[in-house]
Amino acid sequence: MSNTFWQKSSYSNAEGANNCLELATGTDDLRHLRESAAPETIITTSATKLRAFLLGAKAGEFDHLT
């Protein structure tokens, strides 16, 4: 994945912040996620599952975990 384009949120500090979630598009329907502080650890999921997770997070479904 060395030539994978990782995208940070526009809310992240553009000056090299090391605490950002990064996303990348993979082959087929795959999406990759990693924490900028630990870029060697990558989570891979489908676009459909990532969308469901993000919609759930926006709707507050996971607020009880924080």
N, C-alpha and C positions, 0 to 999 in steps of 0.2 A: 504494500500500500504506500510505497514511498512516493509515487507520483499521483496520489489522491489529493484532490482539492478539498481542504477542510475549511468550513465556514463558521465564523464566530457570530454570535448575536450582535446586533447593532447596539445593544445595551452594554456590551463589554467594553472595557477600557482599551482603546486602540493602541496604547503605549506599552504593549508587551505584557499585559496582565496575564498572570499565570493561574487564574481561577475561573476559567470559562468553559462552558460546555461547547463542544465543536461538533458539527454535523457534516457528513459527506454522503454523496450518492455513489452507490456501488453498481455492479453489473446487475442486470435484470431488475428486480423489484427491491433490491437490498438497500438499506440505509445503515450508515455507521455512525456511532456516537463515541466520543471520548472526552475526558477531562483534560484540559490543557496542562494541568499540573502532573498528570500521569499519562502521557500520550501513547505509551506502549500498551495500555489496556484499552481495548476496543470492543464495544458491544455492537453486534450486528442483528438487525431485525428487518422485517418487511416494511414497506412504506405504509401499508394498511394498518399494521400494528402500531407503528410510530404515530400515525395520525390519531388513532383511537386513544393512545396514551396522552398525547398533547391536548386533545379535546377534553379528556378527563381532568387533566391538571388545570386547564383553564376554568373548568366548571367547579373546581374545588373538591373533587372526589378524593384527593389525597391530603387535604389540609389537616386531618386528624393525625397524620404521621409526623408533623413538625411541632 
